[in-house]
């Protein structure tokens, strides 16, 4: 019977799976651009996720765009998400370009 992972372990695992499943390269022989460390405050266990340059850039963009979408969706925001700028079509060109 397997134990339920701690929130820190689950987050580190989810990040690894997200990056390996989408943008990350195997990184063999390449030094990581960023190493994220998730520390479990209950146990002190350290979970690390090494990011290659492309993965670090992609995760940064994902985080920035998600934050913008959340901020724009609520009171005081402009109502336009960051990934499609309110068009409803993900991956569209920048405003004025399509």
Protein Blocks (a to p, Z undefined) as FASTA:
>chain_A
ZZdddfklmmmmmmmmmmmmmmpcehioiacfbdcddddfknopacdddddfklmmmmmm
mmmmmmmmmmmmmghiaoiafklnonopghiacehiZZ
